[in-house]
Amino acid sequence: MAVLLGKWDGRPITISVKRNCLTVSIEQAQGEPDVYSYDYAGRLWTAQLESTTYRRGLDGKMVAKWMRPDRTRGRRWLAPGEARAEVEGRARAQMLALYDAIRSGAAALSGSLDAQAQTGFERAIAFDADRSAADAARYLDVYQPVGILPPDQYFSVVLQLAEGCSFNTCTFCTFYRDRAFRIKPPDAFREHALAVRDFLGDGLSLRRTIFLGDANALVIPMKLLLPLVDIVREVYDVDRLGGLYAFLDGFSGHKKSASDYAALRERGLKTVYIGMESGHAPLLTFLKKPGQPEDVVEAVRAIKAGGVSVGVIVLLGAGGQQYAAAHVRDTIDAINAMGLDMDDLIYFSELVVSEGMDYARDAYDAGLTPLTPEERIAQGEQIERRLRFSPDGGVPHISRYDIREFVY
């Protein structure tokens, strides 16, 4: 990474030329600096303006996040026109003015821009509103909507081996309601993998891993799955990109053996993410989540026996006050039975209920009392305090997971 320091119109500037992106920081007369980061295809992917952070997805959608005075997180989604005019347009104007100043000598730098930095500036400047709209439209030609990813996979290359969810019954999830589950045939998947690579272009450098979508791609039978994974390896340098990652539901997970996971590990599979949601069987039934907690425990053990790490997702607040104690108790028991270690992850995801969601109707009909945000956080803390791990294996990484901030 090369870092250039300088001044422009009396304001300190910092230009970071990283392997994966170009980042420019411009100090402001008051407040925090404006910061813009671009991939090397010219896409603005993050910006910080006046204490608000913006993230642009590949589909052109943009989320704004800021901290309120009471230290709670504020967020909103920008309309496409607003995102292009107010954020992307402002960033592009600043990049154009700064680049002209650097070339004319009006901006003094501690060194000169190398070829990669020049390319980064030129492509960012060329990515105007029309280009941004066309790029977002092309995304829709390449992908079915990417519903959700684990937080550590937001910078992955998503490849949709399958579309949708194989059961699609969970009342708290609406991500895949608009499509039937379909496994792509090899020829169609190869075309998709190539189209994604071409769409990302030099922006591929920003991607850290490969995520096999959609909701539970590893439900695909091995005789169909292995040829698809081999196509991934044909089109991409899997090892250089950081390996393969995927979702799997616990209900189907036990149908693959440790040797199956070992075969997938040899092809680059690093981590499997399982939405356990709860270790309390009656709550899973209420959520219309197929299977039993024992299925998840068995699946996790098989995955780990095959040399692959796991990420276990727990839903905080599910079932409200009526299920809270049993949810905490049985989830602790289930996780403690998995044999997790320092290579694994545990995510606590707060239940987010929206109007029209099946869960909202079912909870109302059942007379459930929802947990407050503070109670949901406390529920996660209760679970975490009573988890036990082997001293030899170490402790998994444990963190929060807010689906309201997901952007791909």
ZIZIJO-V473128 format. One record per residue. RES is the residue in three letters. SS is DSSP state (H for helix, E for strand, - for the rest). PHI is phi in whole degrees, 0 to 359 (NA if undefined). OMEGA is omega in whole degrees, 0 to 359 (999 if undefined). Layout:
BEGIN
RES/SS/PHI/OMEGA  RES/SS/PHI/OMEGA
END
This chain:
BEGIN
MET/-/NA/175  ALA/E/250/179  VAL/E/239/179  LEU/E/249/177  LEU/E/253/179  GLY/E/185/177  LYS/E/224/179  TRP/E/217/185  ASP/-/52/179  GLY/-/78/181  ARG/E/255/175  PRO/E/298/176  ILE/E/229/176  THR/E/227/178  ILE/E/243/180  SER/E/254/180  VAL/E/258/183  LYS/-/266/179  ARG/-/298/187  ASN/-/255/183  CYS/-/195/176  LEU/E/248/180  THR/E/236/181  VAL/E/237/178  SER/E/242/182  ILE/E/236/180  GLU/-/295/178  GLN/-/249/182  ALA/-/301/178  GLN/-/227/176  GLY/-/82/184  GLU/-/279/179  PRO/-/290/168  ASP/E/279/182  VAL/E/230/179  TYR/E/233/176  SER/E/235/182  TYR/E/234/168  ASP/-/280/186  TYR/-/276/166  ALA/-/267/179  GLY/-/102/181  ARG/-/281/167  LEU/E/288/179  TRP/E/248/174  THR/E/207/178  ALA/E/214/174  GLN/E/238/183  LEU/E/227/174  GLU/-/51/175  SER/-/69/175  THR/E/245/178  THR/E/259/180  TYR/E/243/173  ARG/E/236/177  ARG/E/262/175  GLY/-/273/178  LEU/-/296/178  ASP/-/274/179  GLY/-/88/178  LYS/-/288/184  MET/E/223/177  VAL/E/249/176  ALA/E/252/180  LYS/E/227/178  TRP/E/209/179  MET/E/258/178  ARG/-/283/178  PRO/-/303/180  ASP/-/275/177  ARG/-/73/171  THR/-/269/184  ARG/E/275/171  GLY/E/258/180  ARG/E/204/172  ARG/E/202/177  TRP/E/264/181  LEU/E/273/171  ALA/-/294/183  PRO/H/307/180  GLY/H/296/178  GLU/H/295/180  ALA/H/299/182  ARG/H/290/184  ALA/H/279/189  GLU/H/275/183  VAL/H/249/180  GLU/H/298/180  GLY/H/295/178  ARG/H/297/180  ALA/H/297/181  ARG/H/298/179  ALA/H/298/178  GLN/H/294/180  MET/H/296/179  LEU/H/296/181  ALA/H/296/180  LEU/H/293/181  TYR/H/296/176  ASP/H/298/180  ALA/H/293/178  ILE/H/295/183  ARG/H/291/180  SER/H/273/182  GLY/-/90/179  ALA/-/287/174  ALA/E/249/182  ALA/E/266/180  LEU/E/241/178  SER/-/285/178  GLY/-/198/181  SER/-/258/176  LEU/-/289/176  ASP/-/279/184  ALA/H/299/180  GLN/H/295/179  ALA/H/295/179  GLN/H/298/178  THR/H/299/179  GLY/H/300/178  PHE/H/297/185  GLU/H/296/180  ARG/H/286/176  ALA/H/296/180  ILE/H/292/181  ALA/H/288/184  PHE/-/276/182  ASP/-/277/185  ALA/H/299/179  ASP/H/295/180  ARG/H/294/179  SER/H/297/179  ALA/H/296/180  ALA/H/293/179  ASP/H/295/178  ALA/H/296/178  ALA/H/294/179  ARG/H/293/176  TYR/H/306/182  LEU/H/291/174  ASP/H/281/186  VAL/H/270/188  TYR/-/239/152  GLN/-/285/182  PRO/-/307/177  VAL/-/275/189  GLY/-/293/185  ILE/-/198/174  LEU/-/223/170  PRO/-/296/184  PRO/H/304/181  ASP/H/280/180  GLN/H/243/181  TYR/-/295/180  PHE/-/252/179  SER/E/272/164  VAL/E/269/180  VAL/E/276/176  LEU/E/238/186  GLN/E/270/173  LEU/-/299/177  ALA/E/229/176  GLU/E/243/177  GLY/-/83/183  CYS/-/237/187  SER/-/288/176  PHE/-/239/168  ASN/-/57/182  THR/-/246/186  CYS/-/299/186  THR/-/287/183  PHE/-/266/185  CYS/-/240/178  THR/-/239/189  PHE/-/293/188  TYR/-/237/183  ARG/-/294/187  ASP/-/268/182  ARG/-/212/176  ALA/-/277/177  PHE/-/289/181  ARG/E/212/174  ILE/E/270/181  LYS/-/288/171  PRO/-/295/184  PRO/H/307/182  ASP/H/296/179  ALA/H/293/180  PHE/H/291/178  ARG/H/300/178  GLU/H/299/178  HIS/H/297/181  ALA/H/299/178  LEU/H/292/180  ALA/H/295/177  VAL/H/296/180  ARG/H/299/180  ASP/H/292/179  PHE/H/296/181  LEU/H/292/180  GLY/H/56/180  ASP/H/289/173  GLY/H/290/176  LEU/H/301/181  SER/H/297/180  LEU/H/281/186  ARG/-/273/189  ARG/-/257/183  THR/E/211/172  ILE/E/239/180  PHE/E/249/182  LEU/E/270/183  GLY/E/260/11  ASP/-/263/192  ALA/-/296/181  ASN/-/207/185  ALA/H/301/184  LEU/H/284/170  VAL/H/288/181  ILE/-/300/179  PRO/-/303/186  MET/H/303/183  LYS/H/294/175  LEU/H/265/185  LEU/H/289/185  LEU/H/299/176  PRO/H/298/178  LEU/H/292/178  VAL/H/296/178  ASP/H/296/176  ILE/H/295/175  VAL/H/305/182  ARG/H/290/176  GLU/H/291/188  VAL/H/273/185  TYR/-/236/171  ASP/-/274/188  VAL/-/299/182  ASP/-/295/180  ARG/-/294/181  LEU/-/278/173  GLY/-/101/175  GLY/-/96/185  LEU/E/251/181  TYR/E/220/183  ALA/E/195/170  PHE/E/274/169  LEU/-/206/175  ASP/-/277/183  GLY/H/295/181  PHE/H/297/181  SER/H/270/191  GLY/H/302/185  HIS/-/289/182  LYS/-/282/174  LYS/-/257/183  SER/-/268/176  ALA/H/300/179  SER/H/292/175  ASP/H/297/180  TYR/H/292/176  ALA/H/296/178  ALA/H/295/178  LEU/H/288/176  ARG/H/299/179  GLU/H/297/178  ARG/-/266/173  GLY/-/114/180  LEU/E/292/182  LYS/E/253/186  THR/E/217/174  VAL/E/246/181  TYR/E/256/182  ILE/E/239/174  GLY/E/278/178  MET/E/292/181  GLU/E/71/180  SER/-/204/173  GLY/-/267/182  HIS/-/263/187  ALA/H/303/179  PRO/H/298/177  LEU/H/291/176  LEU/H/300/177  THR/H/297/179  PHE/H/298/180  LEU/-/281/185  LYS/-/58/176  LYS/-/268/183  PRO/-/297/173  GLY/-/92/183  GLN/-/235/177  PRO/H/304/180  GLU/H/298/177  ASP/H/296/180  VAL/H/293/180  VAL/H/301/180  GLU/H/296/179  ALA/H/297/180  VAL/H/299/180  ARG/H/297/178  ALA/H/295/180  ILE/H/299/182  LYS/H/291/177  ALA/H/296/177  GLY/-/276/177  GLY/-/85/181  VAL/-/247/179  SER/E/280/179  VAL/E/231/170  GLY/E/238/184  VAL/E/258/184  ILE/E/251/180  VAL/E/245/183  LEU/E/265/180  LEU/E/276/178  GLY/-/91/181  ALA/-/297/179  GLY/-/83/176  GLY/H/61/183  GLN/H/298/186  GLN/H/296/181  TYR/H/259/194  ALA/H/303/185  ALA/H/297/180  ALA/H/291/177  HIS/H/301/180  VAL/H/296/184  ARG/H/301/186  ASP/H/283/176  THR/H/293/176  ILE/H/301/181  ASP/H/299/182  ALA/H/295/181  ILE/H/295/180  ASN/H/295/180  ALA/-/274/188  MET/-/276/184  GLY/-/74/180  LEU/-/288/180  ASP/-/217/187  MET/-/295/178  ASP/-/275/186  ASP/-/257/180  LEU/E/228/170  ILE/E/232/178  TYR/E/248/172  PHE/E/259/183  SER/E/247/180  GLU/E/288/175  LEU/-/298/177  VAL/-/244/184  VAL/-/256/179  SER/-/245/180  GLU/-/298/180  GLY/-/89/179  MET/-/289/180  ASP/H/302/180  TYR/H/300/181  ALA/H/302/179  ARG/H/295/183  ASP/H/295/180  ALA/H/295/178  TYR/H/295/181  ASP/H/298/181  ALA/H/274/180  GLY/-/70/182  LEU/-/287/175  THR/-/261/184  PRO/-/291/173  LEU/-/280/174  THR/-/288/176  PRO/H/306/180  GLU/H/293/179  GLU/H/291/177  ARG/H/294/177  ILE/H/297/179  ALA/H/298/178  GLN/H/297/177  GLY/H/297/179  GLU/H/294/177  GLN/H/301/181  ILE/H/297/185  GLU/H/299/183  ARG/H/298/186  ARG/-/256/175  LEU/-/281/182  ARG/-/232/182  PHE/-/229/181  SER/-/294/177  PRO/-/301/181  ASP/-/286/183  GLY/-/277/181  GLY/-/86/187  VAL/-/256/176  PRO/-/297/172  HIS/E/286/183  ILE/E/239/181  SER/E/205/179  ARG/E/272/186  TYR/E/215/183  ASP/-/252/184  ILE/H/293/181  ARG/H/288/181  GLU/H/254/182  PHE/-/286/171  VAL/-/214/180  TYR/-/247/999
END
